[in-house]
Amino acid sequence: MSTDSPSLSAIAEEREGLHLSHFDYEFAWNLGSRIRAKAAAADLPVAIEIRHGTDVIFSTLVGKATIDNLDWARRKGAVAHRFHKSSLEVRLEAQENSYDFNARFRLPATDYVASGGGFPLIIRGGLLIGTAAVSGLPDVEDHRLIVEALKDMTGRFRDNPADTSTDFRY
């Protein structure tokens, strides 16, 4: 995986393209399981957390990840939840505009971190329904692990021309 940061416009386009038609606890569990399978297959030491609102639906450590990684995932997810943007997008905005994220928004660093790996789960129409968070790799790679899993879950239905439904449930 590359650790080159994508552009802000590419990140925003990616976020808009990954709006969901459906979200339930099964979807949350499947998303967490898919991220876990990808991480385990590549022997990646990551913490994974999927939330519905602020409720934890899926949480696990993979490989040599530690409880500290889980705390980082929680803080990245908190950024995605508060700003309805990926924590990578928020980090890149702060970097591009030369401000300290926590100071500008008066947010405690113990609860929020602008580092890639938190992603908002948004239903089509714009409703934030939850977050996915990963920590343990360089932040761009944490972000990409979530995005790849979401693309797998939503894209496999869109790529089937015989399936005209927009319901991505399993």
VOPAFI-29097 format. One line per 5 residues: number of its first residue (from 1); their letters; for each residue x, y, z of N, C-alpha, C. Coordinates in pm, whole numbers. Example, Ala and Ser with C-alpha at 12.3 -4.5 7.8 and 13.67 -1.06 7.14 Angstrom:
1 = as = 1319/-569/780/1230/-450/780/1320/-330/780; 1285/-225/708/1367/-106/714/1290/3/787
END
This chain:
1 = mstds = 83/-119/0/0/0/0/87/124/0; 40/226/-67/111/352/-74/69/441/43; 166/518/93/134/611/201/124/754/149; 125/771/14/107/905/-44/-33/953/-13; -44/1076/34/-175/1133/66/-249/1171/-61
6 = pslsa = -375/1131/-71/-455/1175/-186/-493/1322/-170; -547/1380/-275/-589/1520/-269/-720/1531/-191; -746/1651/-142/-873/1675/-71/-992/1650/-163; -982/1688/-288/-1095/1667/-380/-1118/1518/-405; -1011/1440/-414/-1025/1296/-433/-1090/1231/-311
11 = iaeer = -1051/1276/-192/-1108/1223/-68/-1257/1256/-58; -1293/1381/-90/-1434/1422/-84/-1517/1343/-185; -1464/1323/-304/-1535/1246/-407/-1553/1101/-362; -1450/1046/-301/-1456/910/-249/-1565/898/-143; -1570/994/-51/-1672/993/55/-1812/998/-4
16 = eglhl = -1834/1086/-100/-1966/1098/-163/-2002/970/-238; -1904/905/-297/-1929/783/-373/-1957/661/-287; -1931/673/-158/-1950/558/-70/-2068/575/25; -2163/659/-13/-2287/667/65/-2361/535/52; -2422/491/158/-2486/360/164/-2636/371/140
21 = shfdy = -2694/268/83/-2840/266/67/-2905/204/191; -2826/134/272/-2881/61/385/-2772/44/491; -2814/46/616/-2721/17/725/-2799/-52/835; -2747/-164/882/-2800/-231/999/-2684/-300/1069; -2712/-368/1179/-2603/-429/1255/-2534/-540/1177
26 = efawn = -2606/-607/1091/-2543/-710/1008/-2442/-646/912; -2481/-532/853/-2389/-461/765/-2265/-420/844; -2285/-363/963/-2173/-320/1046/-2080/-437/1078; -2139/-550/1115/-2059/-669/1147/-1983/-718/1024; -2051/-720/909/-1986/-765/786/-1874/-671/744
31 = lgsri = -1894/-541/761/-1787/-445/730/-1667/-469/820; -1689/-480/950/-1578/-507/1042/-1509/-638/1010; -1587/-740/980/-1531/-871/947/-1449/-867/818; -1497/-791/720/-1425/-779/593/-1291/-707/614; -1294/-599/691/-1168/-528/721/-1074/-621/796
36 = rakaa = -1128/-695/893/-1046/-788/970/-983/-894/881; -1061/-950/789/-1010/-1054/699/-896/-998/612; -913/-877/560/-808/-814/479/-681/-793/563; -699/-745/684/-585/-720/771/-514/-851/809; -591/-952/845/-533/-1080/885/-459/-1146/768
41 = aadlp = -516/-1137/648/-454/-1198/531/-318/-1135/500; -303/-1008/530/-178/-937/503/-92/-923/630; -134/-986/739/-64/-980/868/-41/-835/913; -149/-755/906/-142/-615/944/-187/-599/1090; -108/-530/1171/-143/-510/1313/-237/-391/1330
46 = vaiei = -367/-416/1326/-462/-305/1334/-571/-329/1437; -626/-219/1485/-747/-219/1566/-859/-175/1473; -977/-234/1488/-1092/-203/1404/-1211/-176/1494; -1284/-70/1463/-1405/-38/1540/-1512/13/1445; -1630/-45/1451/-1745/-2/1372/-1853/41/1471
51 = rhgtd = -1910/158/1447/-2012/213/1538/-2140/247/1463; -2250/233/1534/-2380/285/1491/-2404/402/1584; -2402/524/1532/-2403/640/1620/-2280/633/1708; -2299/633/1838/-2185/621/1930/-2174/481/1991; -2264/390/1952/-2262/254/2005/-2166/165/1927
56 = vifst = -2078/95/1997/-1983/4/1933/-2057/-123/1893; -2048/-158/1764/-2110/-279/1710/-2005/-386/1684; -1884/-344/1647/-1776/-438/1615/-1647/-376/1664; -1565/-455/1734/-1437/-406/1782/-1343/-524/1796; -1224/-510/1740/-1127/-619/1748/-986/-567/1728
61 = lvgka = -891/-646/1772/-749/-624/1745/-701/-738/1656; -618/-705/1559/-565/-805/1466/-413/-807/1480; -357/-926/1474/-211/-940/1478/-153/-884/1605; -51/-803/1590/18/-748/1707/-32/-609/1744; -154/-576/1705/-213/-448/1746/-231/-450/1897
66 = tidnl = -233/-331/1955/-245/-319/2100/-370/-239/2137; -399/-236/2263/-513/-159/2312/-494/-10/2281; -368/36/2270/-342/175/2232/-394/202/2091; -381/103/2001/-435/119/1865/-587/135/1870; -650/63/1961/-795/74/1974/-834/214/2022
71 = dwarr = -755/273/2110/-782/409/2154/-766/508/2039; -662/489/1956/-645/574/1839/-765/558/1745; -812/436/1723/-928/413/1636/-1050/488/1691; -1071/481/1820/-1183/552/1882/-1176/702/1855; -1057/760/1871/-1040/904/1852/-1054/944/1705
76 = kgava = -1008/859/1613/-1026/885/1469/-1175/878/1433; -1242/779/1487/-1386/765/1463/-1463/884/1518; -1420/938/1630/-1486/1055/1688/-1478/1175/1595; -1366/1189/1525/-1351/1298/1427/-1448/1277/1310; -1454/1154/1258/-1546/1124/1147/-1690/1148/1189
81 = hrfhk = -1723/1114/1313/-1859/1132/1363/-1893/1280/1378; -1803/1357/1431/-1830/1499/1456/-1836/1582/1327; -1746/1552/1232/-1735/1635/1112/-1801/1575/988; -1848/1451/996/-1911/1382/883/-1817/1373/763; -1690/1366/792/-1583/1353/692/-1485/1250/746
86 = sslev = -1403/1197/657/-1300/1106/706/-1199/1184/788; -1139/1118/884/-1037/1184/965/-915/1220/881; -893/1148/771/-785/1183/679/-817/1316/610; -942/1333/567/-983/1458/503/-966/1574/600; -1003/1554/725/-989/1659/826/-842/1691/850
91 = rleaq = -757/1588/856/-612/1612/873/-556/1691/756; -594/1653/634/-542/1722/516/-590/1867/511; -713/1893/553/-763/2032/559/-681/2114/658; -654/2057/775/-575/2128/876/-433/2153/825; -376/2054/760/-241/2066/706/-237/2172/596
96 = ensyd = -334/2167/504/-338/2262/392/-359/2405/440; -436/2423/546/-466/2556/597/-380/2596/717; -281/2515/748/-181/2545/851/-241/2580/987; -328/2493/1037/-378/2514/1173/-369/2383/1252; -363/2400/1383/-364/2287/1474/-510/2245/1494
101 = fnarf = -545/2126/1451/-683/2079/1454/-746/2090/1592; -682/2033/1693/-741/2032/1826/-756/2172/1884; -658/2258/1860/-667/2396/1911/-778/2473/1840; -785/2460/1708/-885/2538/1633/-1027/2505/1675; -1056/2378/1697/-1193/2338/1730/-1212/2316/1880
106 = rlpat = -1109/2347/1959/-1113/2333/2104/-1159/2193/2146; -1095/2094/2084/-1128/1954/2112/-1012/1888/2185; -1041/1813/2289/-934/1748/2364/-867/1636/2282; -735/1637/2283/-659/1534/2210/-684/1395/2266; -732/1386/2387/-763/1255/2446/-888/1193/2382
111 = dyvas = -968/1275/2312/-1091/1225/2251/-1096/1237/2099; -1014/1322/2040/-1018/1347/1895/-876/1353/1839; -856/1287/1724/-727/1298/1656/-752/1305/1505; -694/1407/1443/-706/1424/1298/-592/1346/1233; -617/1218/1215/-522/1126/1153/-605/1024/1077
116 = gggfp = -566/993/956/-646/904/871/-676/771/937; -798/721/912/-839/593/966/-978/596/1026; -1044/712/1026/-1183/723/1068/-1266/758/946; -1377/689/926/-1458/712/805/-1605/718/842; -1677/821/793/-1820/832/825/-1902/733/741
121 = liirg = -1997/669/803/-2091/583/731/-2218/664/713; -2244/702/590/-2353/795/559/-2451/728/464; -2578/738/499/-2685/686/414/-2709/785/301; -2743/734/184/-2776/824/72/-2879/926/118; -2857/1049/84/-2942/1157/132/-2870/1237/239
126 = gllig = -2761/1184/293/-2676/1260/382/-2683/1232/531; -2758/1131/573/-2770/1101/716/-2651/1020/766; -2577/1076/862/-2468/1001/925/-2529/893/1011; -2491/768/989/-2549/655/1062/-2446/588/1153; -2318/609/1124/-2215/545/1205/-2077/581/1155
131 = taavs = -1977/509/1207/-1838/531/1165/-1765/398/1161; -1661/396/1079/-1567/285/1077/-1431/345/1110; -1353/275/1189/-1221/327/1225/-1119/214/1231; -999/246/1184/-887/151/1183/-763/226/1230; -680/160/1308/-554/220/1350/-448/113/1369
136 = glpdv = -326/147/1331/-214/57/1349/-111/69/1237; -155/124/1123/-69/144/1007/-48/294/988; 33/335/891/35/478/858/-108/521/824; -142/644/858/-284/684/853/-349/671/716; -276/693/609/-333/678/475/-370/532/450
141 = edhrl = -288/441/499/-316/298/483/-436/255/568; -447/310/689/-565/283/772/-691/324/696; -688/443/639/-801/496/562/-834/403/445; -733/364/371/-755/282/251/-812/144/284; -775/91/398/-828/-39/439/-980/-32/454
146 = iveal = -1030/74/512/-1175/94/527/-1240/114/390; -1182/202/311/-1240/234/180/-1245/111/91; -1139/31/90/-1139/-90/8/-1250/-185/51; -1270/-201/180/-1376/-290/228/-1514/-236/191; -1533/-105/204/-1663/-46/165/-1686/-61/15
151 = kdmtg = -1584/-42/-65/-1597/-59/-210/-1631/-203/-243; -1567/-297/-175/-1598/-439/-196/-1745/-467/-167; -1792/-414/-56/-1929/-444/-12/-2035/-378/-100; -2010/-258/-144/-2110/-188/-224/-2090/-212/-373; -1967/-225/-417/-1937/-240/-559/-1976/-372/-619
156 = rfrdn = -1978/-477/-542/-2007/-608/-600/-2149/-615/-653; -2238/-534/-599/-2375/-532/-650/-2386/-440/-771; -2316/-329/-769/-2322/-234/-880/-2258/-291/-1005; -2161/-381/-987/-2092/-437/-1102/-2171/-547/-1171; -2281/-588/-1114/-2363/-695/-1172/-2475/-631/-1253
161 = padts = -2464/-631/-1389/-2564/-563/-1469/-2703/-626/-1457; -2710/-750/-1415/-2841/-817/-1401/-2913/-771/-1275; -2839/-714/-1181/-2899/-670/-1054/-2928/-521/-1063; -3054/-486/-1070/-3092/-345/-1081/-3132/-287/-947; -3123/-365/-840/-3161/-313/-709/-3053/-219/-655
166 = tdfry = -3092/-137/-560/-2995/-49/-496/-2982/-87/-348; -3032/-202/-312/-3026/-248/-174/-2904/-336/-159; -2807/-293/-77/-2680/-363/-65/-2674/-455/56; -2790/-493/109/-2789/-584/224/-2737/-720/182; -2688/-795/279/-2641/-931/256/-2755/-1026/271
END
